[in-house]
């Protein structure tokens, strides 16, 4: 599934996708910290919404990749864009990239940066 370090085991991913995500999906984009990233499938072209924990500082958005390089990450990197709904606002993301760890990512708050020091971080710029 992923060629990046992971914080969570695969069995927890399956539980989260099946049980947890459907419960919190209505809150994503409205509750601070929870966001929905809308992306297109690499081969199908189908639109998907994935729940993430996103941080924004200025024109940069960061998402800690605790589950590794999942399908949504691959889709956004392939398309080079996505839309993110967070804090009741939708922003268009461009220039997506993966940083090997959270040490130098300015969009991450201090505690998240510390937690992500051994985990990759998805970073993108907010289009103006």
Secondary structure as GFF3:
##gff-version 3
##sequence-region A 1 128
A	DSSP	alpha_helix	10	15	.	.	.	ID=ss1
A	DSSP	pi_helix	16	20	.	.	.	ID=ss2
A	DSSP	alpha_helix	21	24	.	.	.	ID=ss3
A	DSSP	beta_strand	34	40	.	.	.	ID=ss4
A	DSSP	beta_strand	47	57	.	.	.	ID=ss5
A	DSSP	beta_strand	60	64	.	.	.	ID=ss6
A	DSSP	alpha_helix	71	79	.	.	.	ID=ss7
A	DSSP	beta_strand	81	86	.	.	.	ID=ss8
A	DSSP	beta_strand	89	99	.	.	.	ID=ss9
A	DSSP	alpha_helix	110	115	.	.	.	ID=ss10
A	DSSP	three_ten_helix	116	118	.	.	.	ID=ss11
A	DSSP	beta_strand	121	126	.	.	.	ID=ss12
###
